[in-house]
Amino acid sequence: MMKKNKVFIATSLDGFIADREGGIDWLHSIPSPEHNDMGYSAFISGIDALVMGRTTFETVCGFDIPWPYTQPVFVLSNSLSSIPDSYSGKAELVRGSLQEILSEIHAKGYFQLYIDGGKTIQSFLKEDLIDELTLTTIPVLLGGGIPLFSELPRRLDFACVESKLYLDKVAQNRYIRMR
């Protein structure tokens, strides 16, 4: 089975995934009367499991909605000792190096992985473990906040294989890692 680690995330024009307070309300700054998911449903339908960091997991748990995932969720955390009981069976805590974690997830039969969360994405990029990036750019300048990207030990080349415009304002580009 082909193994792929994919990112699907929105950023501000200046590359932030959350504002200075960690807020993401700005993601909804462009009206979407028909609730256009901008390709998320098609993306998630091709995913076997999600790998996210603790902060992203806690953010999702704080949404006032039912658990949004049907796929298994693996939560990377060195500070959590367990997953809250209310999310038992929905999410699993994993620890170790990224290679160890990926081996554990692959051994369970999950190969098409959605990598989510700023620090988690940065960690995967530092180890050159991202195969595909779908970046949706919301046309707002936050001026600061939580950046999507950080320093890398070396250059990583990607090719833009698809570009779309949503709601006449929101650009989405899909990039494939060139190896």
C-alpha positions as a Markdown table, in Angstrom:
| # | Residue | x | y | z |
|---|---|---|---|---|
| 1 | Met | 0.0 | 0.0 | 0.0 |
| 2 | Met | 1.3 | 3.5 | -0.9 |
| 3 | Lys | 2.0 | 5.5 | 2.2 |
| 4 | Lys | 1.3 | 9.2 | 2.1 |
| 5 | Asn | 1.3 | 11.9 | 4.7 |
| 6 | Lys | -1.0 | 14.8 | 3.7 |
| 7 | Val | -1.7 | 18.3 | 5.0 |
| 8 | Phe | -4.9 | 20.2 | 4.4 |
| 9 | Ile | -4.8 | 23.5 | 6.2 |
| 10 | Ala | -5.8 | 27.2 | 5.9 |
| 11 | Thr | -3.4 | 30.1 | 6.5 |
| 12 | Ser | -3.6 | 33.8 | 6.4 |
| 13 | Leu | -1.9 | 35.7 | 3.6 |
| 14 | Asp | 1.1 | 36.2 | 6.0 |
| 15 | Gly | 1.3 | 32.5 | 6.7 |
| 16 | Phe | -0.4 | 32.1 | 10.1 |
| 17 | Ile | -2.8 | 29.3 | 11.1 |
| 18 | Ala | -4.0 | 31.1 | 14.3 |
| 19 | Asp | -4.0 | 34.6 | 15.5 |
| 20 | Arg | -1.9 | 35.9 | 18.4 |
| 21 | Glu | -4.3 | 34.5 | 21.0 |
| 22 | Gly | -4.6 | 31.2 | 19.2 |
| 23 | Gly | -7.9 | 32.1 | 17.7 |
| 24 | Ile | -9.2 | 30.9 | 14.4 |
| 25 | Asp | -12.4 | 32.9 | 14.0 |
| 26 | Trp | -10.7 | 34.8 | 11.1 |
| 27 | Leu | -11.1 | 31.5 | 9.1 |
| 28 | His | -14.7 | 32.4 | 8.6 |
| 29 | Ser | -14.1 | 36.0 | 7.6 |
| 30 | Ile | -15.3 | 35.3 | 4.0 |
| 31 | Pro | -19.1 | 34.7 | 3.9 |
| 32 | Ser | -20.0 | 31.2 | 2.6 |
| 33 | Pro | -23.8 | 31.2 | 2.3 |
| 34 | Glu | -23.8 | 27.7 | 0.8 |
| 35 | His | -21.3 | 26.4 | 3.4 |
| 36 | Asn | -18.7 | 25.5 | 0.8 |
| 37 | Asp | -16.2 | 23.1 | 2.4 |
| 38 | Met | -13.5 | 24.1 | -0.2 |
| 39 | Gly | -12.6 | 20.5 | -1.0 |
| 40 | Tyr | -12.4 | 19.2 | 2.6 |
| 41 | Ser | -15.0 | 16.4 | 2.1 |
| 42 | Ala | -13.2 | 15.1 | -1.0 |
| 43 | Phe | -9.9 | 15.3 | 0.8 |
| 44 | Ile | -11.0 | 13.5 | 4.0 |
| 45 | Ser | -12.7 | 10.7 | 2.1 |
| 46 | Gly | -9.3 | 9.6 | 0.9 |
| 47 | Ile | -7.8 | 9.5 | 4.4 |
| 48 | Asp | -7.3 | 6.4 | 6.6 |
| 49 | Ala | -6.4 | 8.1 | 9.8 |
| 50 | Leu | -5.4 | 11.5 | 11.3 |
| 51 | Val | -2.3 | 12.4 | 13.2 |
| 52 | Met | -2.6 | 15.6 | 15.2 |
| 53 | Gly | -0.8 | 17.4 | 18.1 |
| 54 | Arg | -2.3 | 17.9 | 21.5 |
| 55 | Thr | -3.2 | 21.6 | 20.9 |
| 56 | Thr | -5.1 | 20.7 | 17.8 |
| 57 | Phe | -6.8 | 17.8 | 19.5 |
| 58 | Glu | -7.9 | 20.1 | 22.4 |
| 59 | Thr | -9.1 | 22.8 | 20.0 |
| 60 | Val | -11.3 | 20.2 | 18.2 |
| 61 | Cys | -12.6 | 18.9 | 21.5 |
| 62 | Gly | -13.6 | 22.5 | 22.4 |
| 63 | Phe | -15.8 | 22.9 | 19.3 |
| 64 | Asp | -19.5 | 22.9 | 20.1 |
| 65 | Ile | -20.1 | 20.1 | 17.6 |
| 66 | Pro | -20.2 | 16.3 | 17.6 |
| 67 | Trp | -16.9 | 14.5 | 17.1 |
| 68 | Pro | -16.1 | 15.4 | 13.4 |
| 69 | Tyr | -14.0 | 12.4 | 12.4 |
| 70 | Thr | -15.0 | 8.9 | 11.4 |
| 71 | Gln | -11.4 | 7.9 | 10.9 |
| 72 | Pro | -9.1 | 7.0 | 13.8 |
| 73 | Val | -7.3 | 9.9 | 15.3 |
| 74 | Phe | -3.8 | 9.6 | 16.7 |
| 75 | Val | -2.7 | 12.4 | 19.1 |
| 76 | Leu | 0.9 | 13.2 | 19.6 |
| 77 | Ser | 1.6 | 14.5 | 23.1 |
| 78 | Asn | 4.4 | 14.3 | 25.7 |
| 79 | Ser | 2.2 | 16.1 | 28.3 |
| 80 | Leu | -1.1 | 14.2 | 28.1 |
| 81 | Ser | -1.2 | 11.0 | 30.2 |
| 82 | Ser | -4.4 | 9.8 | 28.6 |
| 83 | Ile | -7.2 | 10.7 | 26.3 |
| 84 | Pro | -10.3 | 12.0 | 28.1 |
| 85 | Asp | -12.9 | 9.3 | 28.7 |
| 86 | Ser | -15.4 | 11.1 | 26.5 |
| 87 | Tyr | -13.1 | 10.6 | 23.5 |
| 88 | Ser | -12.2 | 7.0 | 24.3 |
| 89 | Gly | -12.4 | 5.0 | 21.1 |
| 90 | Lys | -12.3 | 8.1 | 19.0 |
| 91 | Ala | -8.7 | 9.1 | 19.6 |
| 92 | Glu | -5.5 | 7.4 | 20.8 |
| 93 | Leu | -2.4 | 8.8 | 22.4 |
| 94 | Val | 0.9 | 8.1 | 20.7 |
| 95 | Arg | 4.4 | 8.8 | 21.7 |
| 96 | Gly | 7.9 | 8.3 | 20.3 |
| 97 | Ser | 9.9 | 9.4 | 17.3 |
| 98 | Leu | 7.9 | 10.2 | 14.2 |
| 99 | Gln | 9.3 | 7.2 | 12.5 |
| 100 | Glu | 8.2 | 5.0 | 15.4 |
| 101 | Ile | 4.8 | 6.5 | 15.5 |
| 102 | Leu | 4.3 | 6.1 | 11.7 |
| 103 | Ser | 5.5 | 2.4 | 12.0 |
| 104 | Glu | 2.9 | 1.9 | 14.7 |
| 105 | Ile | 0.1 | 3.5 | 12.6 |
| 106 | His | 1.1 | 1.7 | 9.4 |
| 107 | Ala | 1.1 | -1.7 | 11.4 |
| 108 | Lys | -2.5 | -1.0 | 12.2 |
| 109 | Gly | -3.3 | -0.7 | 8.4 |
| 110 | Tyr | -3.5 | 3.0 | 8.0 |
| 111 | Phe | -1.4 | 4.5 | 5.2 |
| 112 | Gln | -3.1 | 7.6 | 3.9 |
| 113 | Leu | -2.6 | 10.0 | 6.8 |
| 114 | Tyr | -3.9 | 13.5 | 7.4 |
| 115 | Ile | -1.2 | 15.4 | 9.4 |
| 116 | Asp | -2.8 | 18.3 | 11.3 |
| 117 | Gly | -1.6 | 21.0 | 13.7 |
| 118 | Gly | 1.1 | 23.6 | 13.4 |
| 119 | Lys | 3.8 | 22.0 | 15.5 |
| 120 | Thr | 3.0 | 18.6 | 14.2 |
| 121 | Ile | 3.2 | 19.7 | 10.6 |
| 122 | Gln | 6.5 | 21.5 | 11.3 |
| 123 | Ser | 7.9 | 18.4 | 12.9 |
| 124 | Phe | 6.9 | 16.2 | 10.0 |
| 125 | Leu | 8.4 | 18.8 | 7.5 |
| 126 | Lys | 11.7 | 18.9 | 9.5 |
| 127 | Glu | 12.0 | 15.1 | 9.0 |
| 128 | Asp | 10.9 | 15.4 | 5.3 |
| 129 | Leu | 7.8 | 13.3 | 6.0 |
| 130 | Ile | 5.1 | 15.3 | 4.2 |
| 131 | Asp | 4.2 | 14.1 | 0.7 |
| 132 | Glu | 1.3 | 16.5 | -0.1 |
| 133 | Leu | 0.3 | 20.0 | 1.1 |
| 134 | Thr | -3.1 | 21.5 | 0.4 |
| 135 | Leu | -2.9 | 25.2 | 1.5 |
| 136 | Thr | -6.0 | 27.3 | 1.5 |
| 137 | Thr | -5.1 | 31.0 | 1.8 |
| 138 | Ile | -7.7 | 33.3 | 3.5 |
| 139 | Pro | -7.1 | 36.8 | 2.2 |
| 140 | Val | -6.4 | 38.5 | 5.6 |
| 141 | Leu | -3.1 | 39.7 | 7.1 |
| 142 | Leu | -3.0 | 38.8 | 10.8 |
| 143 | Gly | 0.3 | 40.5 | 11.5 |
| 144 | Gly | 1.3 | 37.8 | 13.9 |
| 145 | Gly | 0.2 | 34.5 | 15.5 |
| 146 | Ile | 1.0 | 30.9 | 15.1 |
| 147 | Pro | 3.0 | 30.3 | 11.9 |
| 148 | Leu | 2.5 | 27.3 | 9.7 |
| 149 | Phe | 6.1 | 27.0 | 8.8 |
| 150 | Ser | 9.3 | 27.2 | 10.8 |
| 151 | Glu | 13.0 | 26.7 | 10.0 |
| 152 | Leu | 14.0 | 23.5 | 8.2 |
| 153 | Pro | 17.3 | 21.7 | 8.2 |
| 154 | Arg | 17.3 | 21.8 | 4.4 |
| 155 | Arg | 15.4 | 23.0 | 1.4 |
| 156 | Leu | 12.3 | 20.9 | 0.4 |
| 157 | Asp | 11.0 | 21.2 | -3.1 |
| 158 | Phe | 7.3 | 20.9 | -4.0 |
| 159 | Ala | 5.4 | 21.2 | -7.2 |
| 160 | Cys | 2.0 | 22.9 | -7.4 |
| 161 | Val | -0.3 | 20.4 | -9.1 |
| 162 | Glu | -3.6 | 22.1 | -8.7 |
| 163 | Ser | -5.0 | 25.6 | -8.0 |
| 164 | Lys | -8.6 | 26.6 | -7.2 |
| 165 | Leu | -10.4 | 29.7 | -6.3 |
| 166 | Tyr | -13.3 | 29.5 | -3.9 |
| 167 | Leu | -15.9 | 32.2 | -3.1 |
| 168 | Asp | -14.2 | 34.5 | -5.6 |
| 169 | Lys | -11.6 | 35.3 | -2.9 |
| 170 | Val | -10.0 | 32.2 | -1.4 |
| 171 | Ala | -7.0 | 30.6 | -3.2 |
| 172 | Gln | -6.2 | 26.9 | -2.6 |
| 173 | Asn | -3.1 | 25.3 | -3.9 |
| 174 | Arg | -2.1 | 21.6 | -3.8 |
| 175 | Tyr | 1.6 | 20.8 | -3.7 |
| 176 | Ile | 3.3 | 17.4 | -4.1 |
| 177 | Arg | 6.7 | 16.8 | -2.6 |
| 178 | Met | 9.4 | 16.4 | -5.3 |
| 179 | Arg | 11.9 | 13.8 | -4.3 |
